[in-house]
């Protein structure tokens, strides 16, 4: 089996969830009392960016521990909201919580880096066999609605020899609150002043044009179903759906293919104590420009989330496993394993989690 088929096979297994991944959140053990007993189930929600990797990780962890982890791929914004309302044990987001969100949480939230990945520009042009190249201007002007045809001179100029069609461009974007949107719009805001002024960055923005889809799954579906479409999705979704994706010109002027190596290059930087850092528009000459860490979100003091002490320990042990042993599953699913520096920082943050002020992990 060649490498591409192996990755697709592994990702297909992961996306199935195998009965323990994607389920709707219910009260289950989470509506528990503070009885100090282990839980049978942990509940999480949030990032669809992370979903393929989480499905694989949770399947493997369940095999070893018999602990079921129900994760709902609802988007980062919804995950943050559910954590704030204490209906889940952990959230996942591709964008750090902002000041308003942290205030709404009512208590300190820890951000534990869990993986790094790429947001790619995927398109539906079956007549084009070459890999297209985009620069920052083209990306911004397509999503601003200023470039409307695939054979626009700005696109043809940097794709010499490619017979681009006189076909209308259909923009696809997220309709839900999304960390993937935050990654993409943060990048475009950095590289284009007009976008920064008119649209800006965030998990939700007022899109100038385009069709909205829910989750990376929804945007992938829109692109695949719509001739002439272009949209932004996490790399794993483009690969799983056999969708082409562009090389992007980075700050150094190099056209970079999204890959584990180019994301790792972008992530090779000092990580602050709270781990909240953007990897977009990297200075690394070989770094992919639309990359990001993704984070697991938990309350710093687990009693505030109404968990029992035993359940809090189970949650911390799960995340600690994901940060360490669980990283072995990243590369096969086209996520960049955490660097040594990121693992160290994530471990430090985990050890700061408490139950009634007492450290959970030693």
C-alpha positions in Angstrom: 0.0 0.0 0.0 1.5 3.4 -1.0 1.8 6.3 1.5 -1.2 8.2 0.2 -3.5 5.1 0.4 -2.2 4.4 3.9 -3.0 7.9 5.1 -6.5 7.8 3.4 -7.2 4.4 5.1 -6.1 5.6 8.5 -8.1 8.8 8.1 -11.2 6.9 7.0 -11.0 4.8 10.2 -10.6 7.9 12.3 -13.4 9.8 10.7 -15.8 7.0 11.4 -15.4 7.7 15.1 -15.8 3.9 15.7 -18.7 4.3 18.1 -16.8 6.5 20.6 -16.0 9.6 18.7 -18.7 11.8 17.4 -21.9 11.6 19.3 -24.3 14.2 20.6 -23.5 15.5 24.0 -25.9 14.3 26.7 -25.9 14.7 30.5 -24.4 11.2 31.1 -21.8 11.3 33.9 -21.4 15.0 33.4 -24.6 15.8 35.1 -23.1 14.0 38.1 -22.9 14.9 41.7 -19.5 15.5 43.3 -19.3 11.9 44.4 -15.7 10.9 44.3 -16.0 8.1 41.8 -14.5 7.4 38.4 -16.5 8.3 35.3 -17.4 5.9 32.6 -17.6 8.7 30.0 -15.9 12.0 29.3 -17.7 14.5 27.1 -16.0 17.1 24.8 -17.0 19.4 22.0 -15.5 21.9 19.7 -13.0 22.0 16.9 -13.8 20.2 13.7 -10.2 20.9 12.7 -9.2 18.3 15.3 -11.9 15.8 14.7 -10.0 13.2 12.6 -7.1 13.1 15.0 -9.3 13.1 18.1 -11.3 10.2 16.7 -8.2 8.1 16.3 -6.8 9.1 19.7 -10.0 8.4 21.6 -10.4 5.1 19.9 -6.9 4.0 21.0 -7.3 5.4 24.5 -10.6 3.6 24.9 -8.9 0.3 23.9 -6.3 0.7 26.7 -8.5 2.1 29.5 -12.2 1.3 28.6 -13.0 4.9 29.2 -15.4 6.2 26.6 -14.8 9.7 25.2 -17.8 11.3 23.4 -16.7 14.2 21.2 -19.0 16.4 19.2 -17.4 18.2 16.2 -19.5 21.3 16.4 -16.9 24.0 15.8 -14.6 25.9 18.2 -17.2 28.6 19.0 -19.8 26.1 20.1 -17.2 24.1 22.1 -16.2 27.2 24.0 -19.9 28.0 24.6 -20.6 24.5 25.9 -17.6 24.6 28.2 -18.7 28.0 29.6 -22.1 26.5 30.3 -20.5 23.5 32.0 -22.3 20.9 29.8 -19.0 19.3 28.8 -15.8 18.2 30.5 -13.4 19.8 27.9 -13.6 22.0 24.8 -11.3 22.2 21.8 -10.5 25.3 19.8 -8.2 26.3 17.0 -8.3 29.9 18.4 -7.4 31.0 21.9 -10.4 32.3 23.9 -10.6 36.0 23.8 -11.0 38.3 26.8 -14.8 38.4 26.5 -15.1 34.6 26.3 -12.8 34.1 29.3 -14.8 36.6 31.3 -18.0 34.7 30.5 -16.3 31.5 31.7 -16.3 32.9 35.2 -13.0 31.2 36.2 -9.6 30.6 34.7 -9.4 28.4 31.6 -6.3 26.5 30.7 -5.2 26.2 27.0 -3.2 23.0 26.4 -1.7 22.8 22.9 -2.6 19.4 21.5 -1.6 19.4 17.8 -0.7 21.7 14.9 -2.1 21.6 11.4 -2.6 23.5 8.2 -5.6 25.3 6.7 -5.5 24.9 3.0 -7.2 26.6 0.0 -9.0 23.8 -1.8 -10.8 24.3 -5.2 -13.0 22.4 -7.6 -11.5 22.7 -11.1 -11.4 19.1 -12.4 -10.0 20.3 -15.8 -6.8 21.6 -14.1 -4.3 18.9 -13.4 -1.5 21.2 -12.1 -1.3 22.4 -8.5 -2.3 26.1 -8.5 -0.3 28.8 -6.7 -1.8 31.7 -4.8 -0.2 34.7 -3.3 -1.6 36.8 -0.4 -3.2 39.4 -2.8 -5.0 36.7 -4.8 -6.4 35.1 -1.6 -7.7 38.3 -0.2 -9.2 39.6 -3.4 -11.0 36.3 -4.1 -12.6 36.3 -0.7 -13.4 40.1 -0.9 -15.2 39.4 -4.2 -12.8 41.5 -6.3 -11.4 38.5 -8.3 -14.4 36.7 -9.7 -13.1 34.6 -12.6 -10.5 31.8 -12.6 -8.7 33.2 -15.6 -8.2 36.6 -13.9 -4.8 38.0 -14.9 -3.5 38.0 -11.3 -4.1 34.2 -11.1 -2.8 33.4 -14.6 0.4 35.5 -14.0 1.7 33.3 -11.2 0.5 30.1 -12.8 2.2 30.2 -16.2 1.3 27.5 -18.6 -1.9 26.5 -16.8 -5.0 26.8 -18.9 -7.3 28.4 -16.4 -11.0 28.5 -17.5 -13.2 31.5 -17.9 -15.3 30.2 -15.1 -16.9 32.1 -12.2 -15.3 31.6 -8.7 -17.7 30.5 -6.0 -16.4 31.2 -2.5 -17.2 28.7 0.3 -16.7 29.6 4.0 -17.8 28.5 7.4 -21.3 29.4 8.6 -20.6 28.5 12.3 -18.2 30.0 14.9 -15.0 28.4 13.9 -11.4 28.3 14.9 -10.5 27.4 11.3 -12.1 30.7 10.3 -10.1 32.4 13.0 -6.9 30.9 11.6 -7.7 31.9 8.0 -9.0 35.4 8.8 -6.1 36.1 11.1 -3.7 35.3 8.3 -5.6 37.4 5.7 -5.8 40.3 8.2 -2.0 40.2 8.5 -1.3 40.2 4.8 -4.0 42.5 3.4 -4.8 46.0 4.8 -8.2 46.2 3.0 -9.3 42.9 4.5 -8.2 43.9 7.9 -10.2 47.1 7.7 -13.4 45.8 6.1 -13.7 42.3 7.4 -11.1 41.6 10.2 -10.4 38.4 12.0 -12.3 36.2 14.4 -14.2 32.9 14.7 -17.1 34.5 12.9 -16.9 37.5 10.5 -19.3 39.2 8.1 -18.3 37.6 4.8 -18.4 39.9 1.8 -19.5 37.0 -0.5 -19.9 33.3 -0.6 -21.8 30.2 0.6 -21.6 29.0 4.2 -21.1 25.4 5.4 -21.1 24.0 8.9 -17.8 22.6 10.0 -14.8 21.6 8.0 -17.1 18.8 6.8 -19.7 21.2 5.4 -17.2 23.4 3.6 -15.5 20.4 2.1 -18.9 19.2 0.9 -19.7 22.6 -0.7 -16.4 22.7 -2.5 -16.7 19.2 -3.8 -20.3 19.7 -5.0 -19.8 23.2 -6.6 -17.9 23.6 -9.9 -15.5 26.6 -9.7 -15.7 26.7 -5.9 -12.8 27.6 -3.5 -12.8 27.4 0.2 -10.6 26.9 3.3 -10.5 23.6 5.1 -8.1 21.6 7.4 -5.6 19.6 5.4 -6.9 16.2 6.5 -10.4 16.9 5.1 -8.9 17.9 1.7 -6.8 14.7 1.6 -9.7 12.5 2.7 -12.0 13.9 0.1 -9.3 13.8 -2.6 -9.6 17.5 -3.2 -6.7 19.5 -4.7 -5.2 22.3 -2.6 -2.9 25.2 -3.5 0.7 26.1 -2.8 0.8 29.4 -1.0 3.4 32.1 -1.2 4.9 32.8 2.3 6.5 35.9 3.7 9.9 34.9 2.2 8.4 34.7 -1.2 8.5 30.9 -1.5 5.5 28.9 -2.7 4.9 26.2 0.0 3.0 23.0 -0.1 1.0 22.3 3.1 2.6 19.3 4.9 3.7 18.1 8.2 7.2 19.5 7.5 6.1 22.9 6.5 3.7 23.2 9.5 6.5 22.0 11.8 8.7 24.7 10.4 6.0 27.4 11.1 5.6 26.1 14.7 9.3 26.2 15.5 9.2 29.2 17.8 9.2 30.1 21.5 5.9 29.3 23.1 4.6 31.7 25.8 3.6 30.5 29.3 -0.1 30.5 28.4 0.6 28.8 25.0 -1.5 31.4 23.2 0.4 32.1 20.0 -0.4 32.5 16.3 1.6 30.6 13.7 0.1 32.4 10.7 2.3 34.4 8.2 5.4 32.7 9.6 8.9 34.2 9.1 10.3 30.7 8.5 11.5 30.5 4.8 10.2 26.9 4.5 7.1 27.4 6.7 3.5 27.1 5.5 1.8 30.5 6.1 -1.7 29.3 7.3 -0.8 27.0 10.2 -1.9 26.9 13.8 -1.8 25.1 17.1 -5.1 23.7 18.3 -5.9 23.6 22.1 -7.8 21.5 24.6 -9.7 23.9 26.9 -10.4 23.0 30.6 -11.2 24.9 33.8 -8.1 25.4 35.8 -9.9 24.3 38.9 -12.0 21.3 38.0 -14.3 21.6 41.0 -15.7 24.7 39.3 -16.8 22.5 36.4 -18.7 20.3 38.9 -16.6 17.3 38.3 -15.7 14.8 41.0 -12.0 14.7 42.0 -11.7 11.2 40.5 -13.3 12.3 37.2 -11.0 15.4 37.1 -8.0 13.1 37.4 -9.3 10.9 34.6 -9.6 14.0 32.4 -6.1 15.2 33.1 -4.7 11.7 32.5 -6.4 11.6 29.1 -5.1 14.9 28.1 -1.6 14.1 29.4 -1.7 10.9 27.3 -2.8 12.9 24.2 0.1 15.3 24.7 2.7 12.5 25.0 1.8 9.0 23.7 -1.1 10.2 21.6 1.2 12.2 19.4 2.3 9.1 17.6 -1.0 9.1 15.6 -0.6 12.7 14.3 1.7 12.2 11.2 -0.3 9.5 9.5 -3.4 11.8 9.6 -1.4 14.9 8.3 -1.2 16.7 11.6 2.2 17.9 12.8 3.2 16.3 16.1 3.9 18.7 18.9 7.5 19.9 19.2 9.5 19.1 22.3 9.0 22.7 23.4 5.2 22.5 22.9 5.1 19.2 24.8 7.0 20.7 27.7 4.8 23.8 27.8 1.6 21.6 27.6 2.9 19.4 30.5 3.6 22.5 32.6 0.1 23.9 31.9 -1.5 20.5 32.8 0.3 20.3 36.1 -1.2 23.7 37.0 -4.7 22.2 37.0 -6.2 21.8 40.4 -9.2 20.4 42.3 -10.1 22.7 45.2 -6.7 24.3 44.8 -4.8 21.0 45.1 -2.7 19.9 42.1 -4.3 17.0 40.2 -1.2 15.7 38.3 2.1 15.3 40.2 
